[in-house]
Amino acid sequence: MGSTESTVVVTGGTSGIGLAAAKIFLSKGFNCVVVGRSRARFEATDLVGRAEFIAADVRKVEDCERIISAAVKIFGGVNVLVNSAGIYREGAITSTDEKTFDEIFSTNAKGTFFMARAAVDELRKTHGAIVNVASDAGLRGNYFCAAYSASKGAVVALTRSLALELASLQVRVNCVAPGDVLTPLTLKQLKDSGERVEDLAKLYPLGRIGTAEEVAEAIYFLSTASFITGAILSVDGGLTC
């Protein structure tokens, strides 16, 4: 992998971790297909002219299948799938309605499942890899985000199950479990809650929160580590030690 013949598909690739992942794969010589719901958001990045964009919603099974079909049509195959599309919603269980629950699970768990399903036939041809994006909340839970934590816990379990199921096809499946990451979304959440980055950083043994680029480096590593499958790699500055 890493040659001009290698192709990565990155969902949620127009911002945050997904955007950083797309950039690192491009820097390593991969062809890159970026998936997002907003073309305008893609065109606001510096990926224009460097990556192909597919407007799609991973909550829809037909869109997941269309994404992979389009990637194959454009580049001839798929070597790596990065499932980075995800949403975060806070709220006590008593204030989480069915619509919010379904939105969280449809994006974080269902989208990851059906993107993987759509990609399997192509990845078995290339002996490729899937890297999912979970969360520290999916490993140990967190306050007032039970639905989100459960959805990311599902991603962790899905990763381990698929690693076993697809091993005979020489398709590896791993995931990263980031802690808080310094992205525009995190900054907005802190502003809305009245918290400061400095206060959040005190929770981390390394004394700071991570960057999208640091998570992207872990994603790239897992995509190319040929004897690692079923790994859940915490990228959280020691938070879950």
MIDOSE-1310 file (N, C-alpha, C; in nm, 2 decimals, decimal comma, always signed):
residues 241
mgst	+0,08/-0,12/+0,00/+0,00/+0,00/+0,00/+0,09/+0,13/+0,00; +0,02/+0,24/-0,03/+0,10/+0,36/-0,04/+0,14/+0,40/-0,18; +0,12/+0,32/-0,27/+0,16/+0,35/-0,41/+0,04/+0,43/-0,47; +0,07/+0,48/-0,60/-0,04/+0,55/-0,67/-0,15/+0,46/-0,71
estv	-0,14/+0,33/-0,69/-0,24/+0,23/-0,72/-0,33/+0,21/-0,60; -0,30/+0,26/-0,49/-0,38/+0,24/-0,37/-0,49/+0,35/-0,35; -0,61/+0,30/-0,31/-0,72/+0,40/-0,29/-0,78/+0,38/-0,16; -0,81/+0,50/-0,09/-0,87/+0,50/+0,04/-1,00/+0,57/+0,02
vvtg	-1,11/+0,52/+0,09/-1,24/+0,59/+0,10/-1,25/+0,64/+0,24; -1,28/+0,76/+0,26/-1,29/+0,82/+0,39/-1,43/+0,88/+0,41; -1,51/+0,83/+0,50/-1,64/+0,89/+0,52/-1,62/+1,00/+0,63; -1,71/+1,09/+0,63/-1,69/+1,21/+0,72/-1,56/+1,28/+0,70
gtsg	-1,52/+1,29/+0,57/-1,39/+1,34/+0,54/-1,38/+1,49/+0,51; -1,49/+1,56/+0,54/-1,48/+1,71/+0,51/-1,44/+1,79/+0,64; -1,43/+1,72/+0,75/-1,39/+1,80/+0,87/-1,33/+1,70/+0,97; -1,26/+1,76/+1,07/-1,21/+1,69/+1,19/-1,12/+1,58/+1,16
igla	-1,14/+1,46/+1,22/-1,05/+1,35/+1,21/-1,05/+1,29/+1,06; -1,17/+1,29/+1,00/-1,18/+1,24/+0,86/-1,10/+1,33/+0,77; -1,11/+1,46/+0,78/-1,03/+1,55/+0,70/-0,88/+1,53/+0,72; -0,84/+1,51/+0,84/-0,70/+1,49/+0,87/-0,65/+1,36/+0,81
aaki	-0,74/+1,26/+0,82/-0,71/+1,12/+0,76/-0,69/+1,13/+0,61; -0,78/+1,20/+0,55/-0,77/+1,21/+0,40/-0,64/+1,28/+0,36; -0,60/+1,38/+0,44/-0,47/+1,45/+0,41/-0,35/+1,36/+0,42; -0,35/+1,28/+0,53/-0,23/+1,19/+0,55/-0,22/+1,08/+0,45
flsk	-0,34/+1,03/+0,40/-0,33/+0,93/+0,30/-0,29/+0,99/+0,17; -0,33/+1,11/+0,14/-0,29/+1,18/+0,02/-0,14/+1,20/+0,02; -0,09/+1,24/+0,14/+0,06/+1,26/+0,15/+0,14/+1,14/+0,13; +0,08/+1,02/+0,15/+0,14/+0,89/+0,13/+0,13/+0,83/-0,01
gfnc	+0,06/+0,91/-0,09/+0,05/+0,87/-0,23/-0,08/+0,79/-0,27; -0,17/+0,79/-0,18/-0,30/+0,72/-0,20/-0,39/+0,80/-0,29; -0,47/+0,74/-0,37/-0,59/+0,80/-0,43/-0,69/+0,81/-0,32; -0,76/+0,92/-0,31/-0,85/+0,94/-0,20/-0,99/+0,98/-0,25
vvvg	-1,09/+0,91/-0,19/-1,23/+0,94/-0,21/-1,29/+0,99/-0,08; -1,33/+1,11/-0,08/-1,39/+1,18/+0,04/-1,54/+1,17/+0,04; -1,60/+1,13/+0,14/-1,75/+1,12/+0,15/-1,80/+1,22/+0,25; -1,90/+1,29/+0,21/-1,97/+1,38/+0,31/-2,11/+1,42/+0,26
rsra	-2,19/+1,48/+0,34/-2,32/+1,52/+0,30/-2,32/+1,65/+0,23; -2,22/+1,73/+0,25/-2,22/+1,87/+0,20/-2,10/+1,89/+0,10; -2,13/+1,92/-0,02/-2,03/+1,95/-0,12/-1,96/+2,08/-0,08; -2,05/+2,17/-0,03/-1,99/+2,31/+0,01/-1,88/+2,29/+0,11
rfea	-1,90/+2,20/+0,21/-1,80/+2,18/+0,31/-1,67/+2,13/+0,25; -1,69/+2,04/+0,16/-1,57/+1,98/+0,09/-1,50/+2,09/+0,01; -1,57/+2,18/-0,06/-1,51/+2,28/-0,14/-1,44/+2,39/-0,05; -1,48/+2,39/+0,08/-1,41/+2,48/+0,17/-1,28/+2,43/+0,22
tdlv	-1,25/+2,30/+0,19/-1,12/+2,24/+0,23/-1,01/+2,26/+0,13; -0,89/+2,22/+0,16/-0,78/+2,23/+0,06/-0,77/+2,09/-0,01; -0,87/+2,01/-0,01/-0,87/+1,88/-0,08/-0,92/+1,89/-0,22; -0,98/+2,00/-0,26/-1,03/+2,02/-0,39/-0,91/+2,01/-0,49
grae	-0,93/+1,93/-0,59/-0,83/+1,90/-0,69/-0,73/+1,80/-0,65; -0,74/+1,75/-0,53/-0,65/+1,65/-0,48/-0,72/+1,52/-0,45; -0,85/+1,53/-0,41/-0,93/+1,41/-0,38/-1,06/+1,42/-0,45; -1,12/+1,30/-0,47/-1,26/+1,30/-0,53/-1,36/+1,31/-0,42
fiaa	-1,47/+1,37/-0,45/-1,57/+1,39/-0,35/-1,70/+1,32/-0,39; -1,76/+1,25/-0,30/-1,89/+1,18/-0,32/-1,99/+1,23/-0,22; -2,10/+1,30/-0,26/-2,20/+1,34/-0,17/-2,29/+1,22/-0,14; -2,30/+1,19/-0,01/-2,37/+1,07/+0,03/-2,40/+1,08/+0,18
dvrk	-2,50/+0,99/+0,22/-2,54/+0,98/+0,36/-2,53/+0,84/+0,40; -2,43/+0,81/+0,49/-2,40/+0,67/+0,53/-2,52/+0,61/+0,61; -2,61/+0,69/+0,65/-2,73/+0,63/+0,71/-2,82/+0,55/+0,62; -2,80/+0,57/+0,49/-2,87/+0,51/+0,38/-2,79/+0,39/+0,32
vedc	-2,84/+0,27/+0,33/-2,77/+0,16/+0,27/-2,74/+0,17/+0,13; -2,83/+0,23/+0,05/-2,81/+0,24/-0,09/-2,69/+0,34/-0,12; -2,68/+0,44/-0,03/-2,57/+0,54/-0,05/-2,44/+0,47/-0,02; -2,43/+0,38/+0,08/-2,31/+0,31/+0,12/-2,26/+0,23/-0,01
erii	-2,36/+0,16/-0,07/-2,32/+0,08/-0,19/-2,28/+0,17/-0,30; -2,35/+0,28/-0,32/-2,31/+0,38/-0,43/-2,17/+0,43/-0,41; -2,13/+0,46/-0,29/-2,00/+0,51/-0,26/-1,89/+0,42/-0,31; -1,90/+0,29/-0,27/-1,80/+0,20/-0,31/-1,80/+0,18/-0,46
saav	-1,92/+0,17/-0,52/-1,93/+0,15/-0,66/-1,86/+0,27/-0,74; -1,88/+0,39/-0,69/-1,82/+0,51/-0,75/-1,67/+0,51/-0,73; -1,63/+0,47/-0,62/-1,48/+0,46/-0,59/-1,41/+0,37/-0,69; -1,48/+0,25/-0,71/-1,42/+0,15/-0,80/-1,42/+0,20/-0,94
kifg	-1,53/+0,27/-0,98/-1,54/+0,32/-1,11/-1,43/+0,43/-1,14; -1,40/+0,51/-1,04/-1,31/+0,62/-1,06/-1,16/+0,57/-1,05; -1,13/+0,48/-0,96/-0,99/+0,44/-0,94/-0,96/+0,29/-0,96; -1,07/+0,21/-0,98/-1,04/+0,07/-1,02/-1,05/-0,02/-0,90
gvnv	-1,05/+0,02/-0,78/-1,06/-0,06/-0,66/-1,05/+0,02/-0,53; -1,06/-0,06/-0,42/-1,05/+0,01/-0,29/-0,95/-0,07/-0,20; -0,86/-0,01/-0,14/-0,76/-0,07/-0,05/-0,79/-0,05/+0,09; -0,84/+0,07/+0,13/-0,87/+0,10/+0,27/-1,00/+0,18/+0,28
lvns	-1,08/+0,14/+0,38/-1,20/+0,21/+0,41/-1,18/+0,27/+0,55; -1,20/+0,40/+0,56/-1,19/+0,47/+0,69/-1,33/+0,52/+0,73; -1,39/+0,46/+0,83/-1,53/+0,49/+0,87/-1,52/+0,60/+0,98; -1,51/+0,73/+0,93/-1,50/+0,84/+1,03/-1,63/+0,92/+1,05
agiy	-1,73/+0,89/+0,96/-1,85/+0,97/+0,98/-1,92/+0,94/+1,11; -1,95/+1,04/+1,18/-2,01/+1,02/+1,31/-2,07/+1,15/+1,37; -2,16/+1,14/+1,46/-2,21/+1,26/+1,53/-2,21/+1,24/+1,68; -2,21/+1,35/+1,75/-2,20/+1,35/+1,89/-2,32/+1,43/+1,95
rega	-2,39/+1,37/+2,04/-2,50/+1,44/+2,10/-2,50/+1,41/+2,25; -2,51/+1,51/+2,33/-2,51/+1,50/+2,48/-2,66/+1,50/+2,52; -2,68/+1,45/+2,64/-2,81/+1,46/+2,70/-2,83/+1,34/+2,80; -2,90/+1,36/+2,91/-2,94/+1,26/+3,00/-3,03/+1,16/+2,93
itst	-3,04/+1,04/+2,98/-3,13/+0,94/+2,91/-3,27/+0,99/+2,92; -3,31/+1,06/+3,02/-3,45/+1,11/+3,04/-3,48/+1,22/+2,94; -3,38/+1,28/+2,88/-3,41/+1,39/+2,78/-3,37/+1,35/+2,64; -3,33/+1,22/+2,62/-3,30/+1,17/+2,48/-3,42/+1,11/+2,42
dekt	-3,47/+1,17/+2,32/-3,59/+1,11/+2,25/-3,55/+1,01/+2,15; -3,65/+0,95/+2,09/-3,63/+0,84/+1,99/-3,56/+0,90/+1,87; -3,60/+1,01/+1,82/-3,54/+1,07/+1,70/-3,39/+1,09/+1,72; -3,35/+1,15/+1,84/-3,21/+1,17/+1,86/-3,13/+1,04/+1,87
fdei	-3,19/+0,94/+1,94/-3,13/+0,81/+1,95/-3,11/+0,75/+1,81; -3,21/+0,75/+1,73/-3,20/+0,69/+1,60/-3,10/+0,76/+1,51; -3,09/+0,89/+1,52/-3,00/+0,97/+1,45/-2,85/+0,93/+1,48; -2,83/+0,92/+1,61/-2,69/+0,88/+1,66/-2,66/+0,74/+1,61
fstn	-2,75/+0,64/+1,63/-2,71/+0,51/+1,59/-2,71/+0,49/+1,44; -2,79/+0,56/+1,37/-2,79/+0,54/+1,23/-2,66/+0,59/+1,16; -2,61/+0,69/+1,22/-2,48/+0,75/+1,17/-2,36/+0,67/+1,22; -2,35/+0,65/+1,35/-2,23/+0,60/+1,41/-2,22/+0,45/+1,40
akgt	-2,33/+0,38/+1,42/-2,32/+0,23/+1,41/-2,37/+0,17/+1,28; -2,49/+0,21/+1,24/-2,55/+0,16/+1,11/-2,46/+0,20/+1,00; -2,42/+0,32/+0,99/-2,34/+0,37/+0,88/-2,20/+0,29/+0,87; -2,14/+0,27/+0,99/-2,02/+0,20/+0,99/-2,04/+0,05/+0,94
ffma	-2,14/-0,01/+0,99/-2,17/-0,15/+0,95/-2,20/-0,16/+0,80; -2,28/-0,08/+0,74/-2,31/-0,10/+0,60/-2,21/-0,04/+0,51; -2,12/+0,05/+0,55/-2,01/+0,09/+0,47/-1,91/-0,03/+0,46; -1,89/-0,10/+0,57/-1,80/-0,22/+0,57/-1,86/-0,32/+0,49
raav	-1,99/-0,35/+0,50/-2,06/-0,45/+0,42/-2,04/-0,42/+0,27; -2,06/-0,30/+0,23/-2,05/-0,26/+0,09/-1,91/-0,27/+0,04; -1,81/-0,26/+0,12/-1,67/-0,26/+0,08/-1,60/-0,40/+0,08; -1,66/-0,50/+0,14/-1,60/-0,63/+0,16/-1,55/-0,69/+0,03
delr	-1,64/-0,69/-0,07/-1,60/-0,76/-0,19/-1,48/-0,70/-0,26; -1,47/-0,57/-0,25/-1,35/-0,50/-0,31/-1,23/-0,52/-0,22; -1,24/-0,51/-0,09/-1,13/-0,52/+0,00/-1,07/-0,66/+0,00; -1,15/-0,76/-0,03/-1,10/-0,90/-0,04/-1,01/-0,92/-0,16
kthg	-1,04/-0,84/-0,26/-0,95/-0,84/-0,38/-0,82/-0,78/-0,36; -0,81/-0,68/-0,28/-0,69/-0,61/-0,25/-0,62/-0,65/-0,12; -0,68/-0,74/-0,05/-0,63/-0,77/+0,09/-0,62/-0,65/+0,17; -0,73/-0,57/+0,17/-0,73/-0,44/+0,22/-0,76/-0,43/+0,37
aivn	-0,80/-0,31/+0,42/-0,82/-0,29/+0,56/-0,93/-0,19/+0,58; -1,00/-0,21/+0,69/-1,10/-0,12/+0,74/-1,05/-0,06/+0,87; -1,06/+0,07/+0,89/-1,03/+0,14/+1,01/-1,15/+0,22/+1,06; -1,21/+0,18/+1,17/-1,32/+0,25/+1,22/-1,28/+0,35/+1,33
vasd	-1,37/+0,45/+1,34/-1,34/+0,55/+1,45/-1,44/+0,54/+1,56; -1,40/+0,49/+1,67/-1,48/+0,47/+1,79/-1,46/+0,59/+1,88; -1,45/+0,57/+2,01/-1,43/+0,68/+2,11/-1,39/+0,62/+2,24; -1,33/+0,70/+2,33/-1,30/+0,65/+2,46/-1,44/+0,63/+2,53
aglr	-1,54/+0,70/+2,49/-1,67/+0,68/+2,55/-1,73/+0,54/+2,52; -1,68/+0,49/+2,41/-1,73/+0,35/+2,37/-1,66/+0,24/+2,44; -1,55/+0,28/+2,51/-1,48/+0,18/+2,59/-1,52/+0,18/+2,74; -1,56/+0,29/+2,79/-1,59/+0,30/+2,94/-1,71/+0,38/+2,97
gnyf	-1,78/+0,43/+2,87/-1,90/+0,51/+2,89/-1,86/+0,65/+2,94; -1,96/+0,74/+2,94/-1,93/+0,88/+2,99/-2,06/+0,94/+3,04; -2,05/+1,05/+3,11/-2,16/+1,11/+3,17/-2,25/+1,18/+3,06; -2,38/+1,16/+3,07/-2,48/+1,23/+2,99/-2,46/+1,22/+2,84
caay	-2,41/+1,11/+2,80/-2,41/+1,08/+2,65/-2,42/+0,93/+2,63; -2,52/+0,87/+2,70/-2,54/+0,73/+2,69/-2,56/+0,67/+2,55; -2,64/+0,74/+2,47/-2,67/+0,70/+2,34/-2,54/+0,70/+2,25; -2,47/+0,81/+2,26/-2,34/+0,82/+2,19/-2,25/+0,71/+2,23
sask	-2,23/+0,70/+2,36/-2,14/+0,59/+2,42/-2,18/+0,46/+2,37; -2,31/+0,43/+2,37/-2,35/+0,29/+2,33/-2,33/+0,27/+2,18; -2,34/+0,38/+2,10/-2,32/+0,37/+1,95/-2,17/+0,34/+1,93; -2,08/+0,40/+2,00/-1,94/+0,38/+1,98/-1,89/+0,25/+2,04
gavv	-1,96/+0,20/+2,15/-1,94/+0,07/+2,20/-1,97/-0,03/+2,09; -2,08/+0,00/+2,02/-2,12/-0,09/+1,91/-2,01/-0,10/+1,80; -1,95/+0,01/+1,77/-1,84/+0,02/+1,68/-1,72/-0,07/+1,72; -1,69/-0,06/+1,85/-1,58/-0,14/+1,91/-1,61/-0,29/+1,89
altr	-1,73/-0,33/+1,92/-1,77/-0,47/+1,91/-1,78/-0,52/+1,76; -1,83/-0,43/+1,68/-1,83/-0,46/+1,54/-1,69/-0,48/+1,48; -1,60/-0,40/+1,52/-1,46/-0,41/+1,48/-1,40/-0,54/+1,51; -1,42/-0,59/+1,64/-1,36/-0,72/+1,68/-1,43/-0,83/+1,61
slal	-1,56/-0,82/+1,59/-1,63/-0,93/+1,52/-1,59/-0,94/+1,37; -1,58/-0,83/+1,31/-1,55/-0,83/+1,17/-1,40/-0,87/+1,15; -1,32/-0,84/+1,24/-1,18/-0,88/+1,23/-1,17/-1,03/+1,23; -1,25/-1,10/+1,31/-1,26/-1,25/+1,30/-1,32/-1,30/+1,18
elas	-1,43/-1,24/+1,14/-1,51/-1,28/+1,02/-1,43/-1,27/+0,89; -1,36/-1,16/+0,88/-1,29/-1,13/+0,75/-1,15/-1,17/+0,75; -1,09/-1,23/+0,85/-0,95/-1,27/+0,85/-0,92/-1,37/+0,75; -1,01/-1,46/+0,72/-0,99/-1,56/+0,62/-0,98/-1,50/+0,48
lqvr	-1,04/-1,38/+0,46/-1,03/-1,31/+0,34/-0,91/-1,22/+0,33; -0,83/-1,22/+0,43/-0,71/-1,13/+0,44/-0,75/-0,99/+0,44; -0,86/-0,96/+0,50/-0,91/-0,82/+0,52/-0,90/-0,79/+0,67; -0,82/-0,69/+0,70/-0,80/-0,65/+0,84/-0,89/-0,54/+0,89
vncv	-0,94/-0,55/+1,01/-1,03/-0,45/+1,06/-0,98/-0,41/+1,20; -0,96/-0,28/+1,22/-0,92/-0,22/+1,34/-0,99/-0,10/+1,37; -0,98/-0,04/+1,49/-1,04/+0,09/+1,51/-0,95/+0,17/+1,61; -0,97/+0,30/+1,60/-0,91/+0,40/+1,69/-1,02/+0,44/+1,79
apgd	-0,98/+0,47/+1,91/-1,07/+0,52/+2,01/-1,01/+0,65/+2,07; -1,04/+0,76/+2,00/-0,99/+0,89/+2,05/-1,05/+0,94/+2,17; -0,98/+1,02/+2,25/-1,04/+1,10/+2,35/-1,09/+1,23/+2,29; -1,09/+1,33/+2,37/-1,13/+1,47/+2,31/-1,02/+1,51/+2,21
vltp	-1,07/+1,56/+2,10/-0,98/+1,61/+2,00/-1,01/+1,76/+1,97; -0,90/+1,83/+1,95/-0,92/+1,98/+1,93/-0,97/+2,00/+1,78; -1,10/+2,01/+1,77/-1,16/+2,04/+1,64/-1,26/+2,15/+1,66; -1,31/+2,21/+1,55/-1,41/+2,32/+1,57/-1,54/+2,27/+1,64
ltlk	-1,58/+2,14/+1,63/-1,69/+2,09/+1,70/-1,66/+2,09/+1,85; -1,54/+2,04/+1,89/-1,51/+2,04/+2,03/-1,51/+2,18/+2,09; -1,45/+2,27/+2,02/-1,45/+2,41/+2,07/-1,59/+2,47/+2,08; -1,68/+2,43/+1,99/-1,82/+2,48/+2,00/-1,88/+2,42/+2,12
qlkd	-1,86/+2,29/+2,15/-1,92/+2,23/+2,26/-1,87/+2,29/+2,39; -1,74/+2,32/+2,40/-1,69/+2,38/+2,52/-1,75/+2,52/+2,54; -1,76/+2,59/+2,43/-1,82/+2,73/+2,44/-1,96/+2,72/+2,49; -2,04/+2,62/+2,44/-2,18/+2,61/+2,48/-2,19/+2,57/+2,62
sger	-2,10/+2,49/+2,67/-2,11/+2,44/+2,81/-2,04/+2,54/+2,91; -1,96/+2,64/+2,86/-1,89/+2,73/+2,94/-1,76/+2,68/+3,00; -1,71/+2,56/+2,94/-1,59/+2,51/+2,98/-1,47/+2,57/+2,90; -1,35/+2,55/+2,95/-1,23/+2,59/+2,88/-1,15/+2,47/+2,84
vedl	-1,07/+2,49/+2,73/-0,98/+2,38/+2,68/-0,89/+2,35/+2,79; -0,84/+2,45/+2,86/-0,74/+2,42/+2,97/-0,80/+2,34/+3,08; -0,92/+2,35/+3,11/-0,99/+2,27/+3,22/-1,00/+2,13/+3,17; -1,04/+2,11/+3,04/-1,05/+1,97/+2,99/-0,92/+1,90/+2,98
akly	-0,81/+1,98/+2,95/-0,68/+1,92/+2,94/-0,63/+1,86/+3,07; -0,68/+1,91/+3,18/-0,63/+1,86/+3,31/-0,68/+1,72/+3,34; -0,77/+1,67/+3,26/-0,82/+1,53/+3,28/-0,73/+1,43/+3,22; -0,64/+1,48/+3,13/-0,55/+1,39/+3,06/-0,41/+1,38/+3,12
plgr	-0,36/+1,26/+3,14/-0,23/+1,24/+3,19/-0,12/+1,32/+3,12; -0,13/+1,33/+2,99/-0,03/+1,41/+2,91/-0,05/+1,56/+2,92; -0,16/+1,60/+2,98/-0,18/+1,74/+3,01/-0,24/+1,82/+2,90; -0,29/+1,76/+2,80/-0,35/+1,83/+2,69/-0,45/+1,73/+2,61
igta	-0,53/+1,79/+2,53/-0,62/+1,70/+2,44/-0,55/+1,69/+2,31; -0,59/+1,59/+2,23/-0,52/+1,55/+2,11/-0,56/+1,64/+1,99; -0,50/+1,61/+1,88/-0,53/+1,68/+1,76/-0,59/+1,58/+1,66; -0,66/+1,63/+1,56/-0,71/+1,54/+1,46/-0,60/+1,47/+1,38
eeva	-0,49/+1,54/+1,36/-0,37/+1,49/+1,29/-0,31/+1,37/+1,37; -0,31/+1,38/+1,50/-0,25/+1,27/+1,58/-0,34/+1,14/+1,57; -0,47/+1,16/+1,56/-0,56/+1,05/+1,54/-0,54/+0,99/+1,40; -0,53/+1,08/+1,30/-0,51/+1,04/+1,16/-0,38/+0,96/+1,15
eaiy	-0,28/+0,99/+1,22/-0,15/+0,91/+1,21/-0,18/+0,77/+1,26; -0,26/+0,75/+1,37/-0,29/+0,62/+1,42/-0,38/+0,54/+1,32; -0,47/+0,61/+1,25/-0,55/+0,55/+1,15/-0,46/+0,50/+1,03; -0,37/+0,58/+0,99/-0,28/+0,54/+0,88/-0,20/+0,42/+0,92
flst	-0,15/+0,42/+1,04/-0,07/+0,31/+1,09/-0,14/+0,18/+1,09; -0,27/+0,18/+1,14/-0,35/+0,06/+1,14/-0,38/+0,01/+1,00; -0,39/+0,11/+0,91/-0,43/+0,07/+0,77/-0,31/-0,01/+0,71; -0,19/+0,01/+0,75/-0,08/-0,05/+0,69/+0,00/-0,15/+0,77
asfi	-0,05/-0,17/+0,89/+0,02/-0,27/+0,98/-0,03/-0,40/+0,95; +0,04/-0,48/+0,87/-0,01/-0,60/+0,80/-0,04/-0,72/+0,89; +0,00/-0,72/+1,02/-0,02/-0,83/+1,11/-0,10/-0,79/+1,23; -0,18/-0,68/+1,21/-0,26/-0,63/+1,32/-0,41/-0,63/+1,27
tgai	-0,49/-0,70/+1,34/-0,64/-0,70/+1,32/-0,71/-0,72/+1,45; -0,83/-0,65/+1,46/-0,91/-0,66/+1,58/-0,86/-0,57/+1,69; -0,77/-0,48/+1,66/-0,71/-0,39/+1,76/-0,80/-0,27/+1,79; -0,81/-0,23/+1,91/-0,88/-0,11/+1,95/-0,77/-0,02/+2,01
lsvd	-0,73/+0,08/+1,93/-0,61/+0,16/+1,97/-0,66/+0,29/+2,03; -0,64/+0,31/+2,16/-0,67/+0,43/+2,23/-0,57/+0,54/+2,19; -0,63/+0,65/+2,15/-0,55/+0,77/+2,11/-0,60/+0,88/+2,20; -0,56/+0,88/+2,33/-0,63/+0,96/+2,42/-0,54/+1,02/+2,53
gglt	-0,41/+1,03/+2,51/-0,32/+1,09/+2,60/-0,32/+1,02/+2,74; -0,36/+0,89/+2,74/-0,35/+0,82/+2,87/-0,48/+0,82/+2,95; -0,59/+0,88/+2,89/-0,71/+0,90/+2,96/-0,77/+0,77/+3,01; -0,76/+0,66/+2,93/-0,82/+0,53/+2,97/-0,72/+0,43/+3,02
c	-0,61/+0,48/+3,06/-0,51/+0,38/+3,12/-0,56/+0,32/+3,25
